[in-house]
Amino acid sequence: SSSAVVAAQAEPAPSTPDGETQELSFAGDSFGPSSARLQAGPVQFRFLVQTRYTRTFSVDSNNPRVGYQTDEVALAHEGDGASLNRAFVRLSAEPTPYLQMKAIVDLAELVHDDVAGAVKQMDVALEPWPKHVAITAGLFKLPFSVLELDPIAEFPFAYLGQADTLAKNLGFAGRDIGAELTLSPLSKPKALRLALGAFRGEASDDVNAVIGSVGARVETRPVKGLRLGVDWIEHPSAITRRRLFDTSHKDVLPHPLDAQYPRAQNWDRGRAFSADARYRGHHLLLIVEGMFGDRVDVDTRYAARTFYAVWGLLGVRFKVGPLRLMPTVRLGWVDADREEPVGAVRELGAALNIEFTPDVRLLIDVMRTDVDAASPSLDQPRPLLDPPYDQLANTRVVVQLQVTL
């Protein structure tokens, strides 16, 4: 009998007139919409592995609290050394032209003992009118920020940056459970795409709310190689998760709003907006994005009320013998506390992408991060302390090997 698993060269995914593959949904596939090369019956498989070595050079902490100095330096160097960054396995099936199913599991999370975070995506998309109407439900990306929505396999830097960190920490970006309606109302689907979704957000466990966040995105490709988009996310209600049965000491608040619930999580109502533009063609890659929004993280905003971020990158692709090279530069500015003279983070990075084949890429990435004095770190370790740990200026060097199949 023949083997149930067949390895074959995949047919290329349908592409838009500008040469780019495009899916109707904004679910945010880590691989992009390209087809798989391995198939077992109706199920297709894809794999992505990123292994990297990181070295950080940070300034010394001058925090007057002696105990904080060592911890702030250690926080700046978190992630240094060799690591398995991602080991994605994607399973997808399209039993009919109207139904698509997809799941992405990160085996690297199992190495890091994070079983709960291993499932990165699991959704079903129903297209009653293919290329024009789609309904997506399950675990997938919120329709906010191309840092999250564009394929991570194609991003030319090792780290997505501080803007992405802040947006995800606020619950405005990243993966969530929800449902989304996507429309392409014009005869040419690429001319206009609109999406509207509702998501669980923090409305879970002991919270008497069904919807934690709602969001929308509008996108157009007016000319070959150019994509423009705007999006919006809103948390319509203030939410407190009391977390009655979570007894982890790492989640205890320094000053709980209710002493009976020291592990509660508190979220304010608020919204965020972003706008982005991308051009890919003539050997160039240019992406710019701006964000603005409310600080809804009551426990970790430290009196900040609003934030904004702007970032952009420029890459040039060319061939040298059998290799494809793409040197890329990046600039970023994140102000996590617009109302006060703290919280501003400035990023300047340079990267060299070396493609040995379309599936094997070596990335050398150097990123300089400067921070306003006394600016709280955007990723506070648990348990939370008051006052918080400050972020330190640093230079990070990453060498990453990526293989996709």
C-alpha positions as CSV (number, residue, x, y, z in Angstrom):
1,S,0.0,0.0,0.0
2,S,1.2,3.6,-0.6
3,S,2.4,5.8,2.2
4,A,-0.2,8.1,3.8
5,V,2.3,10.9,3.8
6,V,3.2,12.4,0.5
7,A,6.1,14.9,0.0
8,A,5.7,17.0,-3.1
9,Q,6.5,20.4,-4.5
10,A,3.5,22.6,-3.6
11,E,1.6,24.5,-6.2
12,P,2.1,28.2,-5.6
13,A,-0.8,29.9,-3.8
14,P,-3.0,32.2,-5.9
15,S,-1.3,35.6,-6.2
16,T,-2.5,39.1,-6.6
17,P,-1.7,41.1,-9.8
18,D,1.3,42.7,-7.9
19,G,2.9,39.4,-7.5
20,E,2.0,38.9,-3.8
21,T,0.0,36.1,-2.4
22,Q,-3.0,37.2,-0.5
23,E,-5.6,35.7,1.8
24,L,-9.0,37.2,2.4
25,S,-8.8,36.8,6.2
26,F,-6.6,39.0,8.6
27,A,-5.9,36.0,10.8
28,G,-2.2,36.7,10.7
29,D,-0.5,33.5,9.5
30,S,3.1,33.2,10.6
31,F,4.1,31.7,7.3
32,G,2.0,33.8,4.9
33,P,-0.5,32.3,2.5
34,S,1.9,30.0,0.6
35,S,1.0,26.3,0.3
36,A,2.6,23.5,2.2
37,R,5.1,20.9,0.8
38,L,4.0,18.0,2.9
39,Q,0.6,16.5,3.0
40,A,-1.1,13.6,4.8
41,G,-4.5,13.0,3.2
42,P,-6.4,16.3,3.4
43,V,-4.0,17.9,5.9
44,Q,-1.0,20.0,4.8
45,F,2.0,20.7,7.0
46,R,4.5,23.5,7.2
47,F,7.5,23.9,9.5
48,L,9.5,27.0,10.7
49,V,12.5,26.7,13.0
50,Q,14.4,29.7,14.3
51,T,17.5,29.2,16.4
52,R,19.6,32.1,17.6
53,Y,22.4,33.4,19.7
54,T,21.9,36.7,21.5
55,R,24.4,39.0,23.2
56,T,23.4,42.2,25.0
57,F,25.6,45.1,26.1
58,S,23.8,47.4,28.5
59,V,24.7,50.4,30.6
60,D,24.9,50.0,34.3
61,S,21.9,50.7,36.5
62,N,22.1,53.9,38.6
63,N,18.9,53.1,40.5
64,P,19.3,54.4,44.1
65,R,17.8,51.2,45.3
66,V,20.7,48.8,45.6
67,G,18.7,45.7,45.2
68,Y,17.2,47.1,41.9
69,Q,20.6,47.6,40.3
70,T,21.5,44.0,39.8
71,D,17.9,43.0,38.8
72,E,17.7,45.8,36.2
73,V,20.9,44.7,34.5
74,A,19.7,41.1,34.6
75,L,16.5,42.1,33.0
76,A,18.3,43.9,30.2
77,H,20.3,40.7,29.5
78,E,17.3,38.4,29.6
79,G,17.3,36.0,26.6
80,D,21.1,36.2,26.1
81,G,22.9,33.0,24.9
82,A,21.8,30.3,22.5
83,S,18.1,29.5,22.3
84,L,15.5,27.8,20.2
85,N,13.3,30.8,19.5
86,R,10.5,29.2,17.4
87,A,9.6,25.7,16.2
88,F,6.3,26.2,14.5
89,V,4.3,23.3,13.0
90,R,1.3,24.4,10.9
91,L,-1.5,22.1,10.0
92,S,-4.1,23.2,7.5
93,A,-6.9,21.7,5.5
94,E,-9.3,23.0,2.8
95,P,-11.9,20.3,2.4
96,T,-14.0,22.6,0.2
97,P,-13.4,25.9,-1.5
98,Y,-15.7,27.4,1.1
99,L,-14.0,26.1,4.3
100,Q,-10.4,26.4,5.6
101,M,-9.0,25.1,8.9
102,K,-5.6,26.0,10.3
103,A,-3.6,25.3,13.5
104,I,-0.1,26.5,14.5
105,V,1.8,24.9,17.4
106,D,5.1,26.2,18.7
107,L,7.1,23.2,20.0
108,A,9.7,25.6,21.4
109,E,7.3,26.6,24.1
110,L,7.3,23.1,25.3
111,V,11.1,23.3,25.6
112,H,10.5,26.5,27.7
113,D,7.9,24.6,29.8
114,D,5.1,26.9,28.6
115,V,2.4,24.3,27.6
116,A,-0.4,26.9,27.7
117,G,1.4,29.1,25.2
118,A,2.3,26.4,22.7
119,V,-0.9,26.8,20.6
120,K,-0.4,29.9,18.6
121,Q,-3.3,29.7,16.2
122,M,-6.4,27.5,15.7
123,D,-9.2,28.8,13.5
124,V,-11.8,27.9,11.0
125,A,-12.6,30.2,8.1
126,L,-15.9,29.9,6.2
127,E,-16.0,31.7,2.8
128,P,-19.6,31.7,1.5
129,W,-18.4,34.0,-1.4
130,P,-14.7,33.0,-2.0
131,K,-12.3,36.0,-2.2
132,H,-15.1,38.4,-1.2
133,V,-16.7,37.2,2.1
134,A,-15.1,35.3,5.0
135,I,-16.1,34.5,8.6
136,T,-13.2,33.4,10.8
137,A,-13.6,32.0,14.3
138,G,-11.2,30.5,16.8
139,L,-7.7,31.6,18.1
140,F,-6.1,34.1,15.7
141,K,-4.6,37.6,15.5
142,L,-6.4,40.7,16.5
143,P,-6.7,43.1,13.4
144,F,-4.1,45.5,14.7
145,S,-0.5,46.3,13.7
146,V,1.3,44.8,10.7
147,L,4.1,43.8,13.2
148,E,1.6,41.1,14.2
149,L,-0.4,40.5,11.1
150,D,2.4,40.2,8.6
151,P,4.2,36.8,8.5
152,I,7.0,36.5,11.1
153,A,8.9,34.2,8.6
154,E,9.4,37.3,6.4
155,F,10.3,39.9,9.0
156,P,13.9,41.1,8.4
157,F,14.8,41.6,12.1
158,A,15.1,39.2,15.0
159,Y,12.9,41.2,17.3
160,L,9.7,43.0,16.5
161,G,10.6,45.9,18.8
162,Q,9.2,47.9,21.6
163,A,6.0,49.1,19.8
164,D,4.9,45.5,19.4
165,T,5.8,44.7,23.0
166,L,3.7,47.5,24.3
167,A,0.7,46.8,22.0
168,K,0.6,43.2,23.0
169,N,1.0,44.0,26.7
170,L,-2.0,46.3,26.5
171,G,-4.1,43.6,24.8
172,F,-4.4,45.6,21.6
173,A,-2.4,43.2,19.4
174,G,-1.5,39.5,19.3
175,R,-3.6,36.4,19.5
176,D,-7.0,36.1,21.0
177,I,-10.2,34.0,20.8
178,G,-12.9,35.6,18.8
179,A,-14.8,35.8,15.5
180,E,-14.3,38.2,12.6
181,L,-16.1,39.1,9.4
182,T,-13.9,40.1,6.4
183,L,-15.3,41.7,3.3
184,S,-13.8,42.5,-0.1
185,P,-16.8,44.3,-1.7
186,L,-15.2,45.4,-5.0
187,S,-14.8,43.3,-8.1
188,K,-11.0,43.3,-7.5
189,P,-10.5,41.8,-4.0
190,K,-7.2,43.5,-3.5
191,A,-8.7,47.0,-4.0
192,L,-10.4,47.0,-0.6
193,R,-10.5,44.7,2.4
194,L,-12.5,45.4,5.5
195,A,-12.6,43.3,8.7
196,L,-14.7,43.7,11.9
197,G,-14.1,41.3,14.9
198,A,-15.1,40.7,18.5
199,F,-12.7,39.0,20.9
200,R,-12.6,37.6,24.4
201,G,-9.9,39.9,25.7
202,E,-9.9,39.8,29.5
203,A,-13.6,38.9,29.6
204,S,-12.9,35.4,31.0
205,D,-13.0,33.4,34.1
206,D,-15.0,35.3,36.8
207,V,-15.8,38.3,34.6
208,N,-19.4,39.0,33.8
209,A,-18.8,40.0,30.2
210,V,-18.9,38.3,26.9
211,I,-16.8,40.6,24.8
212,G,-13.5,42.0,26.0
213,S,-12.4,43.9,22.8
214,V,-13.7,44.8,19.4
215,G,-11.6,45.8,16.4
216,A,-11.5,46.6,12.7
217,R,-9.1,47.0,9.9
218,V,-9.4,48.5,6.4
219,E,-6.7,47.8,3.8
220,T,-6.2,48.7,0.1
221,R,-3.6,48.0,-2.6
222,P,-4.1,50.9,-5.0
223,V,-1.1,50.2,-7.2
224,K,1.4,47.4,-7.7
225,G,3.5,46.7,-4.7
226,L,1.8,49.3,-2.4
227,R,-0.4,48.4,0.5
228,L,-2.1,50.9,2.9
229,G,-4.0,50.1,6.0
230,V,-5.6,51.5,9.1
231,D,-7.0,49.7,12.1
232,W,-8.6,50.2,15.5
233,I,-9.1,48.2,18.7
234,E,-11.3,49.1,21.6
235,H,-11.8,47.7,25.1
236,P,-15.3,48.8,25.7
237,S,-15.5,48.1,29.5
238,A,-13.3,48.3,32.5
239,I,-12.6,44.8,33.7
240,T,-11.3,43.3,36.9
241,R,-10.4,39.6,36.9
242,R,-10.3,38.5,40.5
243,R,-8.5,35.2,39.7
244,L,-9.8,33.4,42.8
245,F,-8.1,30.1,42.1
246,D,-4.7,31.4,40.8
247,T,-2.4,30.9,43.8
248,S,0.9,31.8,42.0
249,H,3.1,34.1,44.2
250,K,4.4,35.6,41.0
251,D,1.1,37.3,40.3
252,V,0.6,39.1,43.6
253,L,0.1,42.9,43.2
254,P,2.1,45.3,45.4
255,H,-1.0,47.4,46.1
256,P,-4.2,45.5,45.2
257,L,-7.3,47.6,44.8
258,D,-9.1,45.0,47.0
259,A,-7.0,43.3,49.7
260,Q,-9.2,40.2,49.4
261,Y,-7.9,39.7,45.8
262,P,-4.2,40.3,45.8
263,R,-3.8,38.4,42.4
264,A,-6.4,40.4,40.6
265,Q,-5.8,41.9,37.1
266,N,-7.3,45.3,36.4
267,W,-7.9,46.7,33.0
268,D,-9.4,50.1,32.1
269,R,-11.6,50.9,29.1
270,G,-9.7,52.4,26.1
271,R,-8.8,52.3,22.5
272,A,-5.9,52.3,20.1
273,F,-5.4,53.2,16.4
274,S,-2.7,52.5,13.9
275,A,-1.9,53.3,10.3
276,D,0.6,51.6,8.1
277,A,2.1,51.6,4.6
278,R,4.2,49.0,2.8
279,Y,5.9,49.0,-0.5
280,R,7.6,45.9,-1.9
281,G,9.0,46.0,-5.4
282,H,12.0,47.0,-7.5
283,H,14.2,45.2,-5.0
284,L,13.0,47.5,-2.2
285,L,11.1,46.8,1.0
286,L,9.7,49.8,2.8
287,I,7.3,49.7,5.8
288,V,6.2,52.5,8.1
289,E,3.6,52.4,10.9
290,G,2.3,54.8,13.6
291,M,0.2,53.9,16.7
292,F,-1.7,55.9,19.2
293,G,-3.8,54.7,22.2
294,D,-4.8,54.6,25.8
295,R,-2.9,52.9,28.6
296,V,-5.5,50.4,29.8
297,D,-3.1,48.3,31.9
298,V,-4.1,49.7,35.4
299,D,-1.5,47.5,37.3
300,T,1.5,48.4,35.1
301,R,0.9,51.9,33.6
302,Y,2.3,53.7,36.6
303,A,0.1,56.8,36.1
304,A,0.6,56.9,32.3
305,R,-2.5,57.7,30.4
306,T,-1.7,57.5,26.7
307,F,1.1,56.2,24.4
308,Y,2.2,56.6,20.8
309,A,4.8,54.8,18.6
310,V,6.3,55.3,15.2
311,W,8.6,52.9,13.4
312,G,9.8,52.1,9.9
313,L,12.3,50.0,8.0
314,L,14.0,50.0,4.6
315,G,15.6,47.0,3.0
316,V,17.3,46.5,-0.4
317,R,17.4,43.0,-1.9
318,F,20.0,41.9,-4.5
319,K,21.9,38.8,-5.6
320,V,25.6,38.0,-5.0
321,G,26.4,34.8,-6.8
322,P,24.1,32.1,-5.5
323,L,23.0,34.2,-2.5
324,R,20.3,36.7,-2.0
325,L,21.2,39.5,0.4
326,M,19.0,42.1,2.0
327,P,20.6,44.7,4.2
328,T,17.9,46.5,6.2
329,V,17.8,49.6,8.5
330,R,15.2,50.4,11.1
331,L,14.1,53.3,13.2
332,G,11.6,53.3,16.0
333,W,10.2,55.7,18.6
334,V,7.9,54.6,21.4
335,D,6.6,57.0,24.1
336,A,4.8,54.9,26.7
337,D,3.8,58.0,28.8
338,R,3.0,60.9,26.5
339,E,2.0,63.2,29.4
340,E,5.3,63.0,31.4
341,P,9.0,63.4,30.4
342,V,9.7,59.7,30.8
343,G,8.8,56.6,28.9
344,A,10.4,57.4,25.5
345,V,12.3,54.6,23.9
346,R,14.4,55.1,20.7
347,E,15.5,52.2,18.5
348,L,18.1,52.2,15.7
349,G,18.8,48.9,14.1
350,A,20.7,47.3,11.1
351,A,20.3,43.8,9.8
352,L,21.8,41.7,7.1
353,N,19.6,38.9,5.7
354,I,21.4,36.2,3.8
355,E,19.2,33.8,1.9
356,F,21.0,30.6,0.9
357,T,17.8,29.2,-0.6
358,P,14.2,30.5,-0.3
359,D,13.9,28.2,2.8
360,V,17.2,28.9,4.6
361,R,18.0,32.4,5.9
362,L,20.8,33.6,8.1
363,L,20.1,36.9,9.9
364,I,22.6,39.1,11.6
365,D,20.9,41.9,13.6
366,V,22.3,44.8,15.7
367,M,19.8,47.0,17.6
368,R,20.6,50.0,19.7
369,T,17.9,51.0,22.2
370,D,18.1,54.4,24.1
371,V,15.7,55.1,27.0
372,D,14.7,58.2,28.9
373,A,16.0,58.1,32.5
374,A,13.5,56.6,35.0
375,S,11.4,55.0,32.4
376,P,9.6,51.8,33.6
377,S,10.4,48.7,31.7
378,L,7.6,47.7,29.3
379,D,7.9,44.1,30.4
380,Q,7.9,44.1,34.2
381,P,8.8,40.8,35.7
382,R,6.5,39.2,38.3
383,P,5.8,39.7,41.1
384,L,5.2,43.4,40.4
385,L,7.2,45.8,42.5
386,D,6.4,49.4,43.5
387,P,8.4,51.3,42.3
388,P,8.9,49.4,39.1
389,Y,12.1,48.3,37.4
390,D,13.5,50.9,35.0
391,Q,14.6,50.0,31.5
392,L,18.3,50.4,30.6
393,A,19.8,51.6,27.3
394,N,21.5,48.7,25.5
395,T,22.9,47.3,22.3
396,R,21.7,43.8,21.3
397,V,23.4,41.6,18.7
398,V,21.6,38.5,17.3
399,V,22.6,35.8,14.9
400,Q,19.6,33.8,13.8
401,L,19.3,30.8,11.5
402,Q,15.8,30.3,10.0
403,V,14.6,27.2,8.1
404,T,11.1,26.8,6.6
405,L,9.6,23.8,4.9
